[in-house]
Amino acid sequence: MSKEQINVVWLKRDLRLRDHQALFAAAQQPLPVVMMYLFEPSVISDSHYDVRHWRFVWQSIVDLNSQLADYNARIVVFFEEAHCVFAQLMERFHIAGVYSHQEIGLACTYKRDKAIARMLDAEGIDWHEYSHGGVIRGAASRRDWEQNWDKHMNAPCADAPLHEVNWLTFATLMTLDASEALPQEYKMQSPAFQLGGEKRAWYTLHHFLKERGKAYAYSVSSPIKSRTACSRLSPYLAWGNISTRQVYQSTSSKKYKEGWQRAINAFRSRLHWHCHFIQKFESESDMEFRPVNKAYLAYEYEQGDEKDANLHAWKVGQTGIPIVDASMRCLHQTGYLNFRMRAMLVSFLCHHLNIDWREGATHLAQLFLDFEPGIHYPQFQMQASVTGTNLIRLYNPVKQSQEKDPNGEFIRRFVPEIAELPDALIHTPWLLTPLECQIYEVELGRTYHHPIVALEQSAKRARDTLWAFQKRDDVQQESKRILKQHTLVNRPRKI
């Protein structure tokens, strides 16, 4: 008996039904279509991921299934390794083609993709992969990258006519689906975290463009104001609930009235840099394991028990520096933090504590609901000052606290131990007099921690060491290579 022929759409970080080139291409073929998502144990166990990510993915799948119900279709879920899933599918069906977006991911997913490519090739199955957000696979330089990005962003969205897709019969889809095998914790919700889903992504975008975003340019650096004034689209972009192109085209300046232009320009600029950093990672993905500037492999970081204790304090938000602790606790509790505070966390770890950036990279990846490998590693290294090509960004936590959270609202929300301190004292509780400690019932070492580092001394040491190291010949030589490979050759005329 001959096997039924099908086409497979493999969902990865593209959990949407619209502007989906892989689905669009598969829909042009007459064969029945299966859309699948794989919860792969090897990826789930990777040190970058946390249950919060898989909850978001599951919420996204539930949303897609609610939309597909109108077409008597659904996303088929597997809780197995990719090679096992494809082996099962090939045993039951004749797979004519596999359709997916290229995943700009971690080494574990890249290794998996290469293995699956060999597997499909051996079976004579074509794998059709489509670019991610204007990113060019294997690009050795940035020549013509800007023109390609502009072309991609302004091209029509690849919207498949869902009512015309030849979906595999629902009864057959149900026999394949293994959603019941998913851990129950993936299916729980937390009101403190953003919900996943294509519909939720569009609601968030519309709400941002309708009212919240007007203050974007003025509020992006505030840890409190950014929670509403920023777009909050980052997890939806990271997991593909909405495409960069859809967001870009939705922010056409022609649509906005007076008072919006600065916000829209600032936001569109960040969409461009979003793709720019992902391209950096695609072109040199080894930066997951080493500094992009290889000369920094010789940079000397702290070692020993004190380093381990300081790293732990940083991870759990117990450093005794209120804005640092509030930022880390905010991530633990909500999965979101604005860019300025993220940069400050990395600077505090790598500059003030002099701890190797690699010892903090996976921890923050676990906490960021919007963890995107292609942005995470280039940004982490830039903020850690190990590129040799960027300005050294050594943040003063007290200065950042006083300027970006002047009334202590953010600190009070996430560091309640010192909530009763007045605005003038809440940023530096280690300067409290004995009388003030008694008045406000704050006892350093008991109700709140002593600072684990003296900021002025640690800043001076870091500044002297970092600037001296950046002047080394081997650093400068590597910097030339980096600039040649990653510098944008032709910048866009206007964002």
Buried (B, 14 or more C-beta within 10 A) or exposed (E): EEEEBBBBBBBBBBBBBBBBBBBBBBBEBEBBBBBBBBBBEEBBEBEBBBBBBBBBBBBBBBBBBEBBEEBEBBBBBBBBBBBEBBBEBBEBBBBBBBBBBBBBBBEBBBEBBEEBBEBBEEEEBEBBBBBBBBBBEEBEEBEEBBEBBBEBBEEEEBBBEBEEBBBBEEEBBEEBBBBEEBEEEBEEEEEEBBBBBBBBBBEBBEBBBEEBBBBBBEBBBBBBBBBBBBBBBBBBBBBBBBBBBBBBBBBEEEEBEEEBEEBBBBBBEBBBEBBBBBBBBBBBBEBBEBBBBBBBEEBEEBEEEEBEEBBEBBBEBBBBBBBBBBBBBBBBBBBBBBBBBBBBBBBBBBBBBBBBBBBBBBBBBBBBBBBBBBBBBBBBBBBBBBBBBBEBBBBBBBEBBBEBBEEBBBBBBBBEBBBEBEBEBBBBBBEBEEEBBEEBEBEBEEEBBEBBBEBEEBBEBBEEBBEEBBEBEBBBEBBEBBEEBBEBEEEBEEB
